[in-house]
Every structure is written in structure tokens, then in C-alpha cells.
Amino acid sequence: VISALTERRARQHIPYRDSKLTRLLEDSLGGNCRTTMMAMVSPAAESFAESLCTLKFAHRAKAIRNSPRVNEDVDHRTMLRRYETEVRRLRAELKESQDVRESQLQLLQQQEVYEVCDDAVFAEEQERARAEQELRLSDMESQRCSLEEDKAQVARYKQLLLKQREIMIALTQRLQERDEAILALQAEVDIRDRNLA
């Protein structure tokens, strides 16, 4: 019985009926009584084994925990007071659990609002990033177009310069031919002047 009462995990059945002594002491051993146990030991060497067993028993019995309650005659008023106290306690527990549920619900709603806000902020940032990217792409496209226009203009200037060069070469050749013709005519005029003179 002592071993069953001192076990760490609670037992459903305590074998009080195994001996008459434990049956008589059922209320004292783990029941509704205040119990004081005294262990008697002897300093004599002949009773060493008995003293050792007694001390072991006392050590195990020390671990028994009783929860004594006052025995009282219960009348209707006392029962009513107990029930009212129990109802008040249960109402307080119910209100506390409802408050906890309401606070949890508020927290969940706040989390949903934050998630919705986070989603909205994320969508807004994504839209802003998309707009910035489109703006950069349009800027790059306009720069590419202007570069292509500049290249085309440079190509036109190059063609124009090549044509002007060809014209200048042709004019230079004509001028050289005229100069040669003028020189030839001048030589003829000089020869005629000499012949006439």
C-alpha cells in the first residue's frame, strides 16, 4: 500500500484490503485525515535489521501526501452557497475564455489586415517597379532611335561629303584642263605675236 501511494504515476487501485492494518488505516494513509507517523528504532545491535526496515518504511511513508478536508454536515443553504460559488467561478472562467477568444480573433483579424496591407503594398511596389522599368525601356528606346537617326544623318553627311569630293576632283580636273588649254592658247598667241613681229 505504501509503495502504491508513493509511486510517481497515480494508480487507480490502492490495495487497502490486502491487510487488516491498512484497511483500518485507509483514511490515514492517503485519505481524508491528518496523520502523524512515528518510527521507533533501537540503538541495540541485535535490532539493527528491524531498525533499518523501520527507517526505510518511514522514508517511504514520508512521501505520502494527504489532502484533508473538513468534514461538515451539508444542509440546503450550504449546498446552495457552494453551487453559487461554483457558478460564479465557472462564469468567470467562461468570461475569461471568451476574452481570450476575442483577443485571439482580434489578433487574427489584425494579421489578416496586415497581410492584405502587405499584399497591397507588395502589389503597389510591383506596379511602381513595372512602371519604372517601362519608363527605362522607353528611355532606352528613344535613345536607340536618336542614335539610329544620328547614324543615318552621319551616313548622309558622309555621302554628301563623298559627292562633294568627287565634284571637287572633277572641278580640279576641269580647271587643270582649262589651265592647260589656256597655256596652250597663250603659247599659240605668243608664237603668232612673234611671227607678226
Secondary structure, DSSP 8 states (H G I E B T S, - for coil): -HHHHH-SS--S---GGGSHHHHHTTTTTTSSS-----------GGGHHHHHHHHHHHHHHHT------------HHHHHHHHHHHHHHHHHHHHHHHHHHHHHHHHHHHHHHHHHHHHHHHHHHHHHHHHHHHHHHHHHHHHHHHHHHHHHHHHHHHHHHHHHHHHHHHHHHHHHHHHHHHHHHHHHHHHHHHHH-
